[in-house]
Amino acid sequence: MALRSLVARKSLGLGFQSKAKILAVGSTAHSRGFQTFSLPDLPYDYGALEPAISGEIMQLHHQKHHQTYVTNYNKALEQLHDAIAKGDAAAVVKLQSAIKFNGGGHVNHSIFWRNLTPVGQGGGEPPHGSLGWAIDTNFGSMEALVQKINAEGAALQGSGWVWLALDKELKKLVVETTANQDPLVTKGPTLVPLLGIDVWEHAYYLQYKNVRPDYLKNIWKVINWKYASEVYEKESP
Protein backbone atom coordinates (compact mmCIF):
# COMPACT_ATOMS: atom_id res chain seq x y z
CA MET A 1 0.00 0.00 0.00
CA ALA A 2 1.36 3.38 -0.92
CA LEU A 3 1.23 5.49 2.20
CA ARG A 4 1.01 9.18 1.83
CA SER A 5 3.35 11.34 3.89
CA LEU A 6 1.27 14.12 5.32
CA VAL A 7 3.05 16.89 7.14
CA ALA A 8 0.87 19.97 7.06
CA ARG A 9 -0.18 20.77 10.61
CA LYS A 10 -1.73 24.20 10.62
CA SER A 11 -5.24 23.01 9.81
CA LEU A 12 -5.09 20.70 12.84
CA GLY A 13 -4.29 23.42 15.34
CA LEU A 14 -7.64 22.97 17.03
CA GLY A 15 -9.08 24.05 20.33
CA PHE A 16 -12.80 23.35 19.87
CA GLN A 17 -13.62 25.01 23.16
CA SER A 18 -16.16 27.42 21.72
CA LYS A 19 -18.52 27.67 18.79
CA ALA A 20 -16.33 30.39 17.33
CA LYS A 21 -13.33 28.07 17.36
CA ILE A 22 -15.35 25.23 15.88
CA LEU A 23 -16.30 27.44 12.95
CA ALA A 24 -12.64 28.23 12.34
CA VAL A 25 -11.56 24.61 11.84
CA GLY A 26 -10.04 24.06 8.42
CA SER A 27 -12.21 26.77 6.93
CA THR A 28 -11.68 28.78 3.78
CA ALA A 29 -13.57 31.71 2.35
CA HIS A 30 -16.22 30.73 -0.18
CA SER A 31 -16.88 32.86 -3.23
CA ARG A 32 -20.55 33.18 -2.24
CA GLY A 33 -19.65 34.80 1.06
CA PHE A 34 -19.70 31.93 3.59
CA GLN A 35 -17.10 29.62 5.05
CA THR A 36 -16.35 26.16 3.69
CA PHE A 37 -14.29 23.49 5.37
CA SER A 38 -11.50 21.20 4.18
CA LEU A 39 -10.10 17.84 5.22
CA PRO A 40 -7.15 18.40 7.59
CA ASP A 41 -3.92 16.61 6.77
CA LEU A 42 -2.49 14.07 9.20
CA PRO A 43 0.87 14.80 10.85
CA TYR A 44 1.98 11.17 10.28
CA ASP A 45 1.77 8.45 7.62
CA TYR A 46 -1.29 6.25 7.47
CA GLY A 47 0.76 3.23 8.53
CA ALA A 48 2.62 5.01 11.33
CA LEU A 49 0.23 3.81 14.06
CA GLU A 50 0.64 0.10 13.28
CA PRO A 51 0.20 -2.41 14.81
CA ALA A 52 -2.30 -0.62 17.09
CA ILE A 53 -4.25 0.78 14.12
CA SER A 54 -3.64 -0.50 10.61
CA GLY A 55 -2.67 1.74 7.73
CA GLU A 56 -5.69 0.52 5.77
CA ILE A 57 -8.07 1.63 8.51
CA MET A 58 -6.39 5.01 8.86
CA GLN A 59 -6.50 5.68 5.13
CA LEU A 60 -10.17 4.73 4.80
CA HIS A 61 -11.09 6.54 8.01
CA HIS A 62 -9.39 9.76 6.91
CA GLN A 63 -9.89 9.83 3.14
CA LYS A 64 -13.37 8.33 3.00
CA HIS A 65 -15.23 8.80 6.28
CA HIS A 66 -13.86 12.15 7.42
CA GLN A 67 -13.93 13.49 3.86
CA THR A 68 -17.60 12.54 3.59
CA TYR A 69 -18.43 14.52 6.73
CA VAL A 70 -16.58 17.55 5.33
CA THR A 71 -18.31 17.28 1.94
CA ASN A 72 -21.77 16.94 3.45
CA TYR A 73 -21.11 19.68 6.01
CA ASN A 74 -20.19 22.11 3.24
CA LYS A 75 -23.27 21.07 1.26
CA ALA A 76 -25.55 21.62 4.25
CA LEU A 77 -23.98 25.01 4.97
CA GLU A 78 -24.51 26.09 1.38
CA GLN A 79 -28.14 25.02 1.56
CA LEU A 80 -28.49 26.89 4.86
CA HIS A 81 -27.01 30.02 3.28
CA ASP A 82 -29.56 29.80 0.46
CA ALA A 83 -32.46 29.09 2.83
CA ILE A 84 -31.61 32.09 4.99
CA ALA A 85 -31.31 34.29 1.90
CA LYS A 86 -34.78 33.14 0.81
CA GLY A 87 -36.28 33.51 4.25
CA ASP A 88 -37.24 29.81 4.23
CA ALA A 89 -37.56 29.15 7.97
CA ALA A 90 -38.72 25.55 7.51
CA ALA A 91 -35.64 24.70 5.45
CA VAL A 92 -33.37 26.35 8.02
CA VAL A 93 -34.82 24.19 10.78
CA LYS A 94 -34.71 21.03 8.65
CA LEU A 95 -31.01 21.50 7.92
CA GLN A 96 -29.96 21.61 11.58
CA SER A 97 -29.68 17.83 11.95
CA ALA A 98 -27.40 17.51 8.91
CA ILE A 99 -25.24 20.38 10.15
CA LYS A 100 -24.97 18.86 13.61
CA PHE A 101 -24.15 15.38 12.33
CA ASN A 102 -21.65 16.27 9.61
CA GLY A 103 -20.18 19.28 11.39
CA GLY A 104 -19.79 17.16 14.51
CA GLY A 105 -18.09 14.45 12.45
CA HIS A 106 -15.61 17.02 11.16
CA VAL A 107 -14.95 18.49 14.61
CA ASN A 108 -14.61 15.11 16.34
CA HIS A 109 -12.29 13.57 13.78
CA SER A 110 -10.08 16.65 13.64
CA ILE A 111 -9.53 16.22 17.38
CA PHE A 112 -9.08 12.46 17.04
CA TRP A 113 -6.17 12.72 14.61
CA ARG A 114 -4.33 14.97 17.07
CA ASN A 115 -5.04 12.55 19.90
CA LEU A 116 -2.94 9.90 18.13
CA THR A 117 0.78 9.76 17.43
CA PRO A 118 3.29 7.03 16.52
CA VAL A 119 5.10 5.20 19.32
CA GLY A 120 8.42 6.59 18.08
CA GLN A 121 7.07 10.12 18.53
CA GLY A 122 5.81 9.64 22.06
CA GLY A 123 2.65 7.64 21.46
CA GLY A 124 1.47 5.97 24.64
CA GLU A 125 3.81 7.85 26.95
CA PRO A 126 1.76 8.80 30.04
CA PRO A 127 1.29 12.45 30.90
CA HIS A 128 3.31 14.14 33.58
CA GLY A 129 3.05 17.57 35.11
CA SER A 130 -0.33 19.14 35.81
CA LEU A 131 -2.41 16.77 33.67
CA GLY A 132 -0.84 13.70 35.26
CA TRP A 133 -1.52 15.16 38.69
CA ALA A 134 -5.12 15.98 37.75
CA ILE A 135 -5.70 12.42 36.51
CA ASP A 136 -4.43 10.99 39.80
CA THR A 137 -6.55 13.47 41.76
CA ASN A 138 -9.78 12.86 39.85
CA PHE A 139 -9.52 9.15 39.05
CA GLY A 140 -6.96 7.74 41.49
CA SER A 141 -4.46 6.65 38.84
CA MET A 142 -3.84 6.47 35.11
CA GLU A 143 -4.79 2.80 35.19
CA ALA A 144 -8.14 3.64 36.76
CA LEU A 145 -8.82 6.29 34.12
CA VAL A 146 -8.00 3.90 31.27
CA GLN A 147 -10.24 1.26 32.81
CA LYS A 148 -13.12 3.75 33.11
CA ILE A 149 -12.79 5.04 29.55
CA ASN A 150 -12.50 1.52 28.15
CA ALA A 151 -15.54 0.35 30.10
CA GLU A 152 -17.70 3.30 29.01
CA GLY A 153 -16.50 3.04 25.43
CA ALA A 154 -17.22 -0.67 25.26
CA ALA A 155 -20.66 -0.21 26.82
CA LEU A 156 -21.74 2.58 24.46
CA GLN A 157 -24.59 1.22 22.39
CA GLY A 158 -24.34 1.79 18.67
CA SER A 159 -21.93 4.42 17.40
CA GLY A 160 -20.36 7.29 19.26
CA TRP A 161 -17.37 8.66 21.15
CA VAL A 162 -15.86 8.43 24.62
CA TRP A 163 -14.07 11.51 25.95
CA LEU A 164 -11.70 12.69 28.64
CA ALA A 165 -12.68 16.29 29.24
CA LEU A 166 -11.92 19.24 31.43
CA ASP A 167 -15.03 20.70 33.03
CA LYS A 168 -14.04 24.32 33.41
CA GLU A 169 -17.01 25.11 35.63
CA LEU A 170 -16.41 22.27 38.09
CA LYS A 171 -12.62 22.56 37.65
CA LYS A 172 -12.16 18.82 37.31
CA LEU A 173 -11.59 16.07 34.75
CA VAL A 174 -14.57 14.01 33.66
CA VAL A 175 -15.29 11.10 31.32
CA GLU A 176 -18.23 11.58 28.96
CA THR A 177 -19.75 9.74 26.02
CA THR A 178 -21.55 11.21 23.03
CA ALA A 179 -23.79 9.43 20.54
CA ASN A 180 -23.23 9.29 16.79
CA GLN A 181 -21.19 12.36 15.76
CA ASP A 182 -22.40 14.69 18.49
CA PRO A 183 -19.48 16.90 19.54
CA LEU A 184 -18.65 17.15 23.23
CA VAL A 185 -20.04 20.69 23.45
CA THR A 186 -23.53 19.17 23.19
CA LYS A 187 -23.02 17.69 26.68
CA GLY A 188 -22.16 21.06 28.18
CA PRO A 189 -20.64 24.37 27.08
CA THR A 190 -17.92 24.27 29.76
CA LEU A 191 -16.53 20.90 28.67
CA VAL A 192 -13.16 21.01 26.90
CA PRO A 193 -12.16 17.83 25.01
CA LEU A 194 -8.68 16.61 25.92
CA LEU A 195 -8.96 13.13 24.45
CA GLY A 196 -11.63 11.59 22.24
CA ILE A 197 -11.78 7.97 21.11
CA ASP A 198 -13.93 7.06 18.12
CA VAL A 199 -15.93 3.90 18.80
CA TRP A 200 -17.77 3.79 15.49
CA GLU A 201 -17.16 0.45 13.78
CA HIS A 202 -15.39 2.17 10.89
CA ALA A 203 -12.60 3.07 13.34
CA TYR A 204 -11.68 -0.53 14.09
CA TYR A 205 -13.78 -3.22 12.34
CA LEU A 206 -11.35 -4.12 9.54
CA GLN A 207 -8.73 -5.01 12.14
CA TYR A 208 -10.61 -5.93 15.32
CA LYS A 209 -13.90 -7.17 13.81
CA ASN A 210 -16.65 -6.84 16.44
CA VAL A 211 -14.29 -6.95 19.44
CA ARG A 212 -14.39 -3.29 20.42
CA PRO A 213 -12.66 -3.90 23.80
CA ASP A 214 -9.49 -5.08 22.00
CA TYR A 215 -9.42 -1.87 19.96
CA LEU A 216 -9.87 0.20 23.11
CA LYS A 217 -7.09 -1.73 24.84
CA ASN A 218 -4.58 -1.23 22.02
CA ILE A 219 -5.31 2.38 21.11
CA TRP A 220 -3.60 3.54 24.32
CA LYS A 221 -0.29 2.54 22.75
CA VAL A 222 -0.58 5.46 20.32
CA ILE A 223 -2.40 8.07 22.42
CA ASN A 224 -0.80 11.50 22.18
CA TRP A 225 -0.76 12.65 25.80
CA LYS A 226 1.48 15.56 24.89
CA TYR A 227 -1.34 17.14 22.90
CA ALA A 228 -3.86 16.50 25.68
CA SER A 229 -1.47 18.09 28.16
CA GLU A 230 -1.04 21.16 25.99
CA VAL A 231 -4.81 21.68 25.79
CA TYR A 232 -5.16 21.12 29.54
CA GLU A 233 -2.42 23.62 30.35
CA LYS A 234 -4.06 26.22 28.11
CA GLU A 235 -7.61 25.71 29.32
CA SER A 236 -7.33 24.79 32.99
CA PRO A 237 -8.49 27.55 35.37
N, C-alpha and C positions, 0 to 999 in steps of 0.2 A: 504494500500500500504506500503510495506516495504521500508523505506527510508534509503538510505545509508549515513553514516556519513563520510564525506570526509574532511580530515584535512591537507593533504599535500599541501604546499603553494609554494615550491621553483620553480615548473615549471610554476607558474603564475607570477613570478617576471619579468614583461614585460615592456619594454620601447617602442619598435616599432618606434623609431625615426629615424632609419637608416636601410638600407638593411642588414647591418651586424648584427644588433640586431634582425631583423626579422628572419634571418637564424639561430639564436641561440635559438629560442623559442621551448622549449620542445624537443630538438633534442638529439639524441643518435648516437654514432658511428655505422655504418653499417659494416658488415664483408667484404663487397665488396669495402670499401674505400670511401663511401659517407654518408652524414648525413640522418637519418630518423627522423621522428617526432612522438610524442605520445600525446594522449589526456590528457590535464592537469586536475588534480583533482579540484573540487570546494572546497572553504573554508567554506562551509555551507551545511546543508542538503537540499535535493531537495524541501522539503516542507517548508523551513525556510522563504521563501519570500511570503507565503500566507498571506492575501487574494489577494495581488496585482498580483502575478503570481503563478499559481497553481503548486503543486508538480508534477502532471502528465506532464504538459508542460515542466517543468525544466528537468525532467528525460528524456523525449523524445528528447528534444532540445540538451541536453548534450550527452547522450549515443548513440543516433541515428544520428542526423544531424551533430553535430560537429565531431563525430567519422567517419562519411562517408567522410567528407572533409579531415581528417587526412589520412585515408586509401587511398583515391584517389590521394592525394598530394604525398604520399610516392611512389605510383605506377608510377605516372608521372615522379617523380625524378629518379626512377630506369630506366625507359625507356629513359629518357634524358641522363643518364650516359652511357647507352649502345649505344645510337645514336651518342654521341660524340666520344666514343671509336671506332665506326665504320666509323667515318667521314661522317655520313649521315646528311647532312645539311638540307635537306627537312624535315626529321623527327624532327630535333631540332626545326625548325620553327613551325611545326605543333603542337608540344607539349606545346608551350608557353601559349595558351589559357587555357589549362587544369591546368597548373601550376599557372597561375594568378587566376583562379576561385577557385580552391581548396586550394591553399596556402593563398589566401585572406580570404577564409572562416575560415581557421585555425587562422590566425592573428586576424581577426575581433572578432571572438567568444572568443578568449583568453583574449582580452581586455574587452569584454562585461561582462564576469563573474566577473571580478574585479570591474566593474562599479556598481555592485549590492551588497547589503548587507542587512541582516535582520534589521527590525526596532529596535529590542532590542540591536543591535550592531552599531547603529548610522545611519541606513538607513533613508534617507529623511531629515536628519539634514543639513540645508544650510551651505555653506562654509563661513568661516570667514577669517580674515587675508588677504594676498595679492590676493588670487583668488577671494574672495568676493568683494574686492575693484576693481579688474579688471573687474568683471562682471558689477558692477554699472557704471564704467567708459565707458565701451564699449557698454552696452545695456540699461543703465538707471536704471535697477533694476533686481532682480532675477525673479520677476513675468514677466517682459518683455522678458527675455531670455527664460523662459519656454514657453511662448506664441509663440515665434518665432520658437523654436525647434518643438513644437507640430504642428504648422501650416505647416512647411516645411516637417515634417515627414508624416503628413496626406496627403499632396498634392503629395508626391512622387509616381509616377506611377509605378505599378508593384512592384518588390522587390528591397530592398536596405537598406541603413543605413542613419541615420542623426547624425551628429557629432558636438560637441563643441570642437574646436581646438585652439591651440596657433599657430599663424603665427609668427615664429621667425624672419622672414625678416621684416615684417611690425610692429612687436612688439605689437601685439594686439590679442584679442580673436575674432574668427570668427565662424559662423555656416555654415557647408557644408553638402551636401548630396552626397552619392556615390551609383551607381547602382549595382544591383546583389551582388556579394561578392568582388567588387573592394575595396582594402584597401585605407585608406585616402591618403597615399603617392602618389597615382595615380593622385590626384588633385593638388599636389605640394610638392616638396621635403622639404620645410621648415615648413610644417604643422605637428604639434605634436598632436595626439589625446588625449584629456583629458576625453572625455565622448562620447561613441557611443551607440546608441539605434538601435537595430535590428527591422526593420519594415517588414521583411518577414512574411508571414502568419503563418509559423510554430512557430513563437515566441509568437503568441497570439490567433490563431483561435479557438483552443479547448475551450478557456474560453470566449473570446470576440466576437467570430464569425467574421463577416465582419466589425465590428465597430472599426476600428483602432484608432479613436480618444479617445475612452474610455480606451484602452490599454495605449496610450500615456499619458493620464491624470493620470492613477493610478501608472504607473511605477516610477513616481517621489517619491512615498512613500518609495521606497527601493533603491534609488540612493545612491551610495557610494561617497559622496563628499570628504571624507577624502582622498581616493585614488586619485581623480582628483587633489586635492590640492597638494598632494605629488609630482605628475608628474609636475604640474605647477611650484612649487618651484624649482624643479631640472632643468627644461628646460627654464625657463623664463630668458631673457637676463639681 
